[in-house]
Every structure is written in structure tokens, then in C-alpha cells.
Amino acid sequence: MQTYVLNIKSTLQYYHNMSFFQKISTRSTSINSLLCIGLDPHLSELKLSSTSTTEEERANAAYEFCARIINATHDHAVCYKPNVAFFEAIGTKLGMVTLRKVVDDISKHNIPILLDVKRGDIGSTANAYAEACYDEECGLNGDGVTLSPLMGWDSVQPFVTGE
């Protein structure tokens, strides 16, 4: 009887080095699914007690909303697509913190993350947006993004990393 040892660290490193499309293809094939799940925590739909809630209450409600969806669907999801605008609407202190918590929860399942940001600016602004979306340490650690290329290649190029 042979014993096989799965090296989790090297498997995760291999996954980390895959391009977004490789991650999507691998995930889709492995679970036999094409399901991309949008995470849009509309404040009006979060069952908050009143419209004058605190930022912390909004952040907690949005996180719980997304966590329930992730927990219920992670076996079937090829990727998740959190809409950044809804997290920005939570508030300036906790909105992006909440989004990063959601992204970290998804990452625990090794499921690709398509950040729904619809960015479309040029030059240094596009570079800053790309860094904020992709950076693992200080950014959102996304695998891919939605873009609005109306301003031409300059608005798309910083996001096309080949990774």
C-alpha cells in the first residue's frame, strides 16, 4: 500500500501563480460548473433595523449577507464577483475592510475572485486602481476585474498583467 502526501503549500503556490483564466478553467472543470456568483450587498436589502444605522452595523450586515451566500454556494461556484460599489457605500472606515474580509473568506476555498469595479481611467490613476485591486498585502487581492474600456487601451493596460 502506497502513501501519498499532499503538499498543500506547493499546491497553493501553484494556484497562486496561475492566471485568472487558468484559475477559472481549472475550477470550472474540477466542479463541473459555470456558476459565477455576484455579491451585491444592497444596503436596502440587508434587513437593517432603520435607515439611520451606524457604519459598523452596515458593515456587519453586509459581511453576514455575503458569508451566508459563500457558505451555501462555495461547492458550486466557479468564481465570486463582489461589487465594490456596495462595499464603498457602507462607509469610508469599514466598507473596504468588509470587502477584504469577504475576499479573504472566498480565498480560503481557493475560488477565483472577479472584482466588479468597472474601472476606466488613464495613466497613473489606472495604475493606482490596478494596484488597489490586485495587491495581496495592501490591496484587495483580486484575481480579475471588470473594466470599462471606453477611454482606450491606456485605461485597460495596467489591469492586464498576464497573471
NORRAPE-V91366 format. One record per residue. RES is the residue in one letter. PHI is phi in radians with two decimals (* if undefined). Layout:
{{RES PHI} {RES PHI}}
//
This chain:
{{M *} {Q -1.59} {T -1.93} {Y -1.92} {V -1.92} {L -1.55} {N -1.52} {I -1.05} {K -1.06} {S -1.22} {T -1.12} {L -1.16} {Q -1.14} {Y -1.04} {Y -1.08} {H -1.06} {N -1.49} {M -1.32} {S -1.27} {F -0.99} {F -1.21} {Q -1.15} {K -1.09} {I -1.08} {S -1.09} {T -1.08} {R -1.13} {S -1.04} {T -1.15} {S -1.20} {I -1.96} {N 0.94} {S -2.56} {L -2.20} {L -1.40} {C -1.89} {I -1.88} {G -1.37} {L -2.01} {D -2.12} {P -1.33} {H -1.04} {L -1.01} {S -1.20} {E -1.93} {L -1.62} {K 0.98} {L -1.42} {S -1.17} {S -2.70} {T -1.35} {S -1.76} {T -1.45} {T -1.43} {E -1.07} {E -1.10} {E -1.13} {R -1.14} {A -1.10} {N -1.09} {A -1.13} {A -1.15} {Y -1.10} {E -1.08} {F -1.00} {C -1.19} {A -1.07} {R -1.08} {I -1.13} {I -1.07} {N -1.09} {A -1.43} {T -2.17} {H -1.06} {D -1.29} {H -2.02} {A -1.51} {V -1.36} {C -2.75} {Y -2.03} {K -2.24} {P -1.24} {N -1.54} {V -1.05} {A -1.01} {F -1.20} {F -1.34} {E -1.08} {A -1.22} {I -1.11} {G 2.64} {T -1.29} {K -1.57} {L -2.02} {G -1.06} {M -1.29} {V -1.08} {T -1.15} {L -1.05} {R -1.10} {K -1.09} {V -1.12} {V -1.05} {D -1.10} {D -1.09} {I -1.13} {S -1.06} {K -1.07} {H -1.69} {N 0.96} {I -1.92} {P -1.03} {I -2.11} {L -1.86} {L -1.28} {D -1.53} {V -2.00} {K 0.83} {R -1.32} {G -2.96} {D -2.18} {I -2.09} {G 1.05} {S -1.12} {T -1.19} {A -1.10} {N -1.06} {A -1.13} {Y -1.06} {A -1.09} {E -1.08} {A -1.11} {C -1.38} {Y -1.74} {D -1.06} {E -1.29} {E -1.41} {C -1.83} {G -1.79} {L -1.66} {N 1.04} {G -1.37} {D -1.66} {G -2.74} {V -2.46} {T -1.60} {L -2.28} {S -2.09} {P -1.47} {L -1.08} {M -1.60} {G 1.68} {W -1.02} {D -1.01} {S -1.45} {V -1.80} {Q -0.88} {P -1.07} {F -1.55} {V -1.60} {T -1.71} {G 1.39} {E -1.86}}
//
